[in-house]
Amino acid sequence: MKIPTQGKSKDEIFTTLKNYKGDDLDWKSGRVFGYIYDPGKKVHDVLNDAYTMYLPENALDPLSFPSLLRLENEVVAMTASLLGGDDQTVGNFTSGGTESLILAVKTARDYCRAVKAHIKQPELVLPITAHASLFKACHYLGVKPVVTAVRDDTFEADVDAMRAAITDNTILLIGSAPGYAHGVVDPIADIAALAKEKDLLCHVDACVGGIHLSYMRKLGDEVPDFNLAVPGVTSLSVDLHKYGYAAKGASIILYTNKELRKYQIWACSRWTGYTVINPAVTSSKSGGPMAAAWAVLNYLGDEGYMEIVREVMAATQKFLDGISRIDGVRVLGKPNMCMFAVASTDERINVYRLADEMKKKGWYLQPQFARENSPSNLHISLNRSTVPQAEAFLEAFEATIKEMKQQQVDPEMARLQAELEKLSLDFDEETFFRLAQMAGVTGTEPPESMATVNMLLEALPYDVSEFMLTEYLNNMMVAGKTP
Ligand SMILES: Cc1ncc(COP(=O)(O)O)c(C=O)c1O
């Protein structure tokens, strides 16, 4: 494919774009339980207008576009005041949770380079439920992730395990509020106290939950302490593009003081071009996400957010009560907000197949692999647009589970399952290709059943499954290829 010699008409372009979208998840249905945080049309229009108003402006240089500096400082101030900050709190706007977390780890690494010079191989202690982007941050920044267990049944970080994992090389402890997979808030006060006792930094990943949990608190709901006011917490990340209902490309990283934040900033004056001073990873960036985030905070206000949280939590209760009445599945742990994981209690219910069957009926649930004490499960994140779907979901979910119980287990799947259970760590290439074939992973085309693929990926050693995933994406993302 080449750039067309002659430009096309606006009509033609938008017709093509609409066609391209045909196979995308239909998030407007309210039946998609991940990826999308939909505030409804009125809020969406405000986001749209603010975003496009600032689309061309470049947040690279706050002196050239002082209004963007003002927007950033105001968004940071509003977020910090919601999340227990004080007059020493500082922070920055970033493109998302991943960028905020990369920055939190970089800041900790560079702070320790400056003040703890004995640390040559920095280590980060994180519970297994911490978000994958922290592993990415470690990989990018040459920091060793030291993974700790979570408590049986509750899936909260085990603080004793974190204590035992601390070494002379530890730079940072992580707690999540909540962890994405189970929606469970870690014992942040205990993790932060441990960090303080050991003279370590402590980051709270409140990317997904920071806004929602804060408004639950304002509504008087029980929420464990998790924010910057907790003694020992030194930084916190919170995504506005999740339960802040901002447009994507909006997260905030906060620090308790400027002394620490200075290790986040990158300046470069040693090349032939313009002076570079970047507070975050990206350099040139549209002012759109920042303006849209500023707009939504002002448009909804505390009252608007509380109304949404009240609605979403009422719906969450309906989902949880309904699921608890269905024989064959259970919710893992005690979720603290509107996201949770559902596992099977009946061997006839393979959750990955359940996800496939629900998808055929128009419902998207996110498969999550069995890791340590967390069994295979399906993740559900609720948001404003899913609220009216509680009854319809429960009906479809129960009916699908009933159908699955009545069906014979697919013999192919049973065979694959049996083989995977026998899989030893030192399996050979031949076994690998045989299993991949059984799972329907043969070429680069998407396989028919995601269930078998998920079963395979779950059972393989991490390095093998990660290698497979990399190869798959590398082959899928080929210039001009149509999915
Ligand atoms: C707890 C948590 N941290 C970090 C992230 C990464 O955020 P992003 O996808 O915006 O990079 C997520 C995403 O869901 C999350 O739930």
The ligand as a MOL file (V3000), in Angstrom:
LIG
                    3D

  0  0  0     0  0            999 V3000
M  V30 BEGIN CTAB
M  V30 COUNTS 16 16 0 0 0
M  V30 BEGIN ATOM
M  V30 1 C -3.4310 -1.0070 38.0830 0
M  V30 2 C -2.9920 -0.6310 36.6950 0
M  V30 3 N -1.7940 -0.0720 36.5260 0
M  V30 4 C -1.3480 0.2780 35.3120 0
M  V30 5 C -2.1000 0.0720 34.1800 0
M  V30 6 C -1.5520 0.4330 32.8100 0
M  V30 7 O -2.2800 1.4960 32.2770 0
M  V30 8 P -2.2260 1.9030 30.7280 0
M  V30 9 O -2.9170 0.8190 29.9790 0
M  V30 10 O -2.9610 3.2070 30.7280 0
M  V30 11 O -0.8140 2.0710 30.3370 0
M  V30 12 C -3.3650 -0.5220 34.3200 0
M  V30 13 C -4.1990 -0.7960 33.1520 0
M  V30 14 O -5.2720 -1.3350 33.2280 0
M  V30 15 C -3.8260 -0.8740 35.6090 0
M  V30 16 O -5.0170 -1.4510 35.8010 0
M  V30 END ATOM
M  V30 BEGIN BOND
M  V30 1 1 1 2
M  V30 2 1 2 3
M  V30 3 2 2 15
M  V30 4 2 3 4
M  V30 5 1 4 5
M  V30 6 1 5 6
M  V30 7 2 5 12
M  V30 8 1 6 7
M  V30 9 1 7 8
M  V30 10 2 8 9
M  V30 11 1 8 10
M  V30 12 1 8 11
M  V30 13 1 12 13
M  V30 14 1 12 15
M  V30 15 2 13 14
M  V30 16 1 15 16
M  V30 END BOND
M  V30 END CTAB
M  END
